[in-house]
Amino acid sequence: MSLADNIYYTLKNRILRGELRPGTALREEYLSDELQVSRTPLRKALTQLMAEGYLVKGKDRTLRIPQISEGELMDTLEARRLLEIASVERATLRAAKEDIDRIEHFIWDEEEAMRLHDNVLVSSLDRMFHNYLGQISGNRVYCDFISQVGYKISLFLALSNTLGEVINEALKEHRDILYAIKLRMPERAGTAMKLHLDNVEKRILESIRCEEERSNDSNEIPARRSRRNFPKVKA
């Protein structure tokens, strides 16, 4: 793994763990000092994070962790529902035994990643679970769009800080989907997927609103004037 890759995964993991919150500025000079790396691999890592949507460039050209747009979130989740409910119903009728075994392994791996608090891996395995169901459906358009939407969902989960203990709830919902596939009951699988995606939406929105309430409460308390240190990023 190259130095740029190490920097990329270090920063991405901090974002996925909620250690770098929406709106946080990432300045090259500070990051270079914190990570003790040169600007060239750092810029490569930051460019990759920008390409994936984990960083945006403001009008002042400063890179920041993006804020969640509730409108974009709702549009994305609505599209995801339509795609994945139809996809899982088709997948239920087409899944071979090896497909079912692989889905089960995704869930086992998710549980282990959560136990290790590896949010990058949790996020990746969650995408793989949903993408594989799209693949089994046999509809390439479903598969392609589910993959595209999946990256946005991963970003929303990270920015809303819902990749922590609540993942336990998502894993139970994944198991309910798998159980319906094992029973070869497409309607039940579609219902389980809808419930899962509804709950994902609910968890994200609740987290966003709690964060807004905490922010409003802190603004009501007179803050001492002090120099804010940039959050340390471990290499």
C-alpha positions in Angstrom: 0.0 0.0 0.0 1.4 3.4 -1.0 1.8 6.4 1.4 -1.1 8.1 -0.4 -3.3 5.1 0.2 -2.4 5.1 3.9 -3.3 8.8 4.2 -6.6 8.2 2.3 -7.7 5.3 4.5 -6.6 7.2 7.7 -8.7 10.2 6.8 -11.6 8.2 5.4 -11.8 6.1 8.6 -11.9 9.3 10.7 -14.8 10.6 8.6 -16.7 7.3 8.8 -16.2 7.1 12.6 -17.6 10.6 13.0 -14.3 12.0 14.3 -14.3 14.6 11.5 -17.7 16.2 11.5 -19.6 17.9 8.6 -18.2 21.4 8.0 -14.7 20.6 9.4 -12.0 22.2 7.3 -9.1 20.1 6.2 -6.1 22.3 5.5 -3.1 20.9 3.7 -0.5 22.6 5.9 -2.1 21.3 9.1 -2.6 17.8 7.8 1.0 17.6 6.5 2.3 18.5 10.0 -0.1 16.2 11.8 0.6 13.2 9.5 4.2 14.1 9.0 3.9 13.6 5.2 4.8 15.6 2.2 2.2 17.5 0.2 2.4 15.2 -2.9 0.9 12.0 -1.4 -1.4 14.1 0.8 -2.9 15.9 -2.3 -3.4 12.6 -4.0 -5.3 11.2 -1.0 -7.4 14.4 -0.8 -8.2 14.3 -4.5 -9.5 10.7 -4.1 -11.7 11.7 -1.2 -13.1 14.6 -3.2 -13.9 12.3 -6.1 -15.9 10.0 -3.8 -17.8 13.0 -2.2 -16.1 12.8 1.2 -14.7 16.3 0.7 -15.9 19.4 -1.0 -14.2 22.6 -2.0 -15.8 25.8 -0.7 -15.9 29.3 -2.3 -12.7 30.1 -0.4 -11.1 26.9 -1.9 -10.8 25.3 1.5 -11.6 21.6 1.6 -14.3 20.6 4.1 -16.3 17.6 5.2 -19.6 18.2 3.3 -22.9 19.1 5.1 -25.9 16.8 4.5 -28.6 18.2 2.3 -31.9 16.8 3.6 -33.4 17.3 0.1 -30.7 15.3 -1.6 -30.9 12.7 1.2 -34.6 12.2 0.7 -34.4 12.0 -3.1 -31.6 9.4 -2.9 -33.4 7.3 -0.3 -36.7 7.4 -2.4 -34.8 6.2 -5.5 -33.0 3.5 -3.5 -36.3 2.1 -2.2 -37.8 1.8 -5.7 -34.6 0.1 -7.0 -33.8 -2.3 -4.1 -37.3 -3.6 -3.4 -37.8 -4.6 -7.0 -34.2 -5.9 -7.1 -34.5 -8.1 -4.0 -37.8 -9.6 -5.2 -36.1 -10.7 -8.5 -33.1 -11.9 -6.5 -35.2 -14.1 -4.3 -36.4 -16.1 -7.3 -33.0 -16.4 -8.9 -30.6 -16.9 -5.9 -28.7 -20.2 -6.0 -27.4 -21.9 -2.9 -23.9 -20.4 -3.4 -25.5 -16.9 -3.6 -27.3 -17.4 -0.3 -24.0 -18.6 1.3 -22.2 -15.6 0.0 -24.9 -13.2 1.4 -24.6 -14.9 4.7 -20.8 -14.5 4.7 -21.3 -10.7 4.0 -23.4 -10.5 7.2 -20.8 -12.5 9.2 -18.0 -10.2 8.0 -20.1 -7.1 8.8 -20.5 -8.4 12.4 -16.8 -9.0 12.7 -15.9 -5.6 11.3 -18.3 -3.9 13.7 -16.7 -5.8 16.6 -13.3 -4.4 15.5 -14.8 -0.9 15.1 -13.5 -0.8 11.5 -16.1 1.6 10.0 -14.4 1.7 6.6 -14.9 -2.1 6.4 -18.4 -2.0 7.8 -19.4 0.6 5.2 -17.7 -1.4 2.4 -19.4 -4.7 3.4 -22.8 -3.0 3.7 -22.4 -1.8 0.1 -21.3 -5.2 -1.0 -24.4 -6.8 0.6 -26.8 -4.5 -1.3 -24.8 -4.6 -4.6 -24.7 -8.4 -4.6 -28.5 -8.6 -4.3 -28.6 -6.3 -7.3 -26.2 -8.6 -9.1 -28.3 -11.7 -8.3 -31.4 -10.0 -9.7 -30.0 -10.4 -13.2 -31.0 -6.8 -14.1 -27.9 -4.9 -15.0 -29.6 -1.5 -14.8 -30.7 -2.3 -11.2 -27.2 -3.5 -10.4 -25.5 -0.4 -11.9 -27.9 2.1 -10.2 -27.8 0.4 -6.8 -24.0 0.6 -6.9 -24.1 4.3 -7.7 -26.6 5.1 -5.0 -24.7 2.9 -2.6 -21.7 5.3 -2.5 -24.1 8.2 -1.6 -25.7 6.2 1.1 -22.3 5.3 2.6 -21.5 9.0 2.7 -24.8 9.9 4.3 -24.2 7.2 7.0 -20.8 8.5 7.7 -21.8 12.2 7.9 -24.8 11.4 10.1 -22.6 9.3 12.3 -24.8 6.2 12.0 -22.1 3.6 11.5 -21.7 2.9 15.2 -23.7 0.7 17.5 -26.9 1.2 15.5 -25.3 -1.0 12.8 -26.6 -3.9 15.1 -30.1 -3.0 14.0 -29.1 -2.9 10.3 -27.5 -6.3 10.6 -30.7 -7.8 12.1 -32.6 -6.3 9.2 -30.1 -7.8 6.7 -30.7 -11.2 8.3 -34.5 -10.8 7.9 -33.9 -10.1 4.2 -31.7 -13.2 3.9 -34.3 -15.3 5.7 -37.0 -14.3 3.2 -34.6 -15.2 0.3 -34.0 -18.6 1.8 -37.7 -19.2 2.0 -38.1 -18.2 -1.7 -40.7 -15.6 -0.7 -40.2 -12.5 -2.9 -43.0 -10.4 -1.4 -41.7 -11.1 2.1 -38.1 -10.2 0.9 -39.4 -6.9 -0.6 -41.3 -6.1 2.6 -38.1 -6.8 4.7 -36.0 -4.6 2.4 -38.6 -1.7 2.6 -38.6 -1.9 6.4 -34.8 -1.9 6.4 -34.5 1.1 4.1 -37.3 2.9 6.0 -35.3 2.3 9.2 -32.0 3.5 7.6 -33.8 6.8 6.7 -35.2 7.1 10.2 -31.8 6.5 11.8 -30.1 9.1 9.6 -32.7 11.8 10.1 -32.8 11.2 13.8 -29.0 11.6 14.0 -29.0 14.7 11.9 -31.7 16.3 14.1 -30.0 15.4 17.3 -26.8 16.9 16.0 -28.7 20.1 15.1 -30.2 20.3 18.6 -26.8 19.8 20.2 -25.4 22.5 18.0 -28.2 24.9 18.9 -27.8 24.2 22.6 -24.1 24.8 22.5 -24.6 28.1 20.7 -26.8 29.3 23.6 -23.9 28.9 26.0 -21.4 31.8 25.9 -18.2 30.3 24.6 -14.8 31.2 26.0 -12.5 32.7 23.4 -9.8 30.1 22.8 -7.6 28.9 20.0 -9.2 25.8 18.4 -6.7 23.1 17.6 -7.2 21.1 14.4 -8.3 17.6 15.3 -5.3 15.3 15.3 -5.2 12.6 12.6 -3.2 9.5 13.3 -1.0 8.1 10.6 
